């Protein structure tokens, strides 16, 4: 059984194998992000700090897109699902960040939570076919396809980077600090 800390984050098992370590840290980072965005209204989710236009609402939508992109689209080869499939990415390459201002807090949290749930299923599906060394179904333009190991490490990095942003934004909203 995984123990949870005071913010409902699962502590990664220090004795886990490679897959358990990678997914343990990814789940910890996801839970950290959930903690940093929990309980905020539309005003809180649309707030930015300093010269940045980054908001927690935009981050929720962006990370939902990233989950969908790496686990469903890239790893398993699916087309992007709604709402990302209808976005005009050529017109606005940062559509995920910008369009979040039009979404209610509940919609943003649900979009992100659903994307995370699908990503967990996608990961399990991929692991039925092979280990963390397996290559993604899609490749970059140069023909290289990342391994599942690379995707998991990238996702830990993606969340860790944005969790730092989330800490700064959340503290500016209500004074709540992270770690």
N, C-alpha and C positions, 0 to 999 in steps of 0.2 A: 504494500500500500504506500502511496506517495503521501508524504506529509505536506501540509499547506502552511505557509507562513501567515502572519497577521493580516496580510492583504489578499488572502486566498490564492496565493501563487504556489504552484507545485515546486517543491525543492528538487532540483535534478539529482538523481541517484549518483553519488560519487563512485560507486562500484559498477556502474552500467557498462555494457559493451558500446561499440561505436554508434550503432543506431540508437540505443537508449540514451547515450550522451547527447547526440545531436538533437533528437526529438525532445529530450528533457529540457535542454536550454531553449529550444524554440517555444515550447509550451510555457516556460517561465517568462520569456519575453512577451508572448501574447498576453499572458495574465497581467504582466506589468502594464501593458498598454490599456487593457480593460480597466485596471485600477485607476490609471491617470485620466481616463475619459469618463468614468462613472459619475453619475449624479449631476451632470451639467445640463442646463437648459440651452435653448437656441442661442442666446446671447453668449453664453460661455463657450459653446462650440464654434462660434464665429469670431472669437477674439484672437488677435495676433499680438506679437510683441515687437518692439523696436521697428526696424525698417522692413522686417519680413512680412509677407502676406500669408504665411503659413498659419492655418487654424487647426484646432483639434477635429472639427467637423471634416475639413479637407483631408486630414490625416486618416480619419476613419474610412473615408471613401477610397483614398489612395491605397491604403493597406488591404482593403477588400479587393481592389483591382489586382494588387500584387499577388495576393493569395490565389486568385482565379488564374492569373497569367502564368505563374510558375508551376503550380500543381496541376491544373486542368489543361490549360492551353499548351504549355511547353512540355511538361513531363508526359502527359497522356495524349497530347495531340488534338484535343477538342478545340472547337471554335469558342471564342469568348462568349459568355452568357450575358443576359440583361443585368444591368443597364449598359454595360460596357460595349456590347456589340452594336448599339445604336449611336454611340458617340461619334462625332466628327473629329477624330484625332488629328487630321491634317489641319483643320481650321483652328483647333485649340489643343495643342499637345499636352496641356495641363488640365484638360477637361475634368478629370477626377477631382482635382483640388478646387477648381473654380465652381463647378456645378453643385458642390456640397452646400453652398450658401442657400440654395433653393430647397433643400431637404430638411425635414423635421428631425429632431434628435432621435426619436424612436426609429425612423427610417434608416438613419445612418448607422445606429447601433445594430439594427437587424441585418442590414446589408453586410456589415463586417462580420457579425456572428455567423451568418449563413455561409459566407465565403470561407471562414475558418472551418466550419463543420464540413463543407464540401472538400476542402483541402485535406482534412484528416481522412476522409473516405478515399480520396484520390491517392494519398500516400499508401494507405492499406492496399488498395488495388494494385499499385505499382509493386509493392513488396510481395504480392502473390506471384509476380512474374520474375522477381530477382532481388538482389541485394542492393546496397547503397552504391555499388559500382556501376549499376545499369545506366545506360544513356537515355536521355530524354528523347521523346518521339520527334520533337522539332529541333532544328539546328539553327545556329546563327548564320548570317549571310556567307560567312567564310567556310561553311560546311561542318564546323565543329559543333557537337552536341554536348552540353554539360551532363555530368553524372548526377544522379540523385544526391550523392554526397555533396557536390558543389551547390545544388539547389538548396539543400538544408542549411549549409553554412551561409549561403547568401541570405536566406530568410532570417537567420539569427542576426546577421549584420544589419539587415534592413530594419528589423524591429529595434535593435539596440540603438541605432542612429536616431530613429524617430522617437524612441522613448526619452532620449535626451532632450529633444525638442519639446516633447509633451511635458516634461518636468518644468521647463522654463515657462511655457505657456500657462500651465495649470497654476503655478505659483503666482503668476501675474494676475490671475483671475480671482483666486480666493485665499491665497497664502499657503495652500496645502503644498508641502514639499515632498519630494520623492526621497530617495536614499542617496 
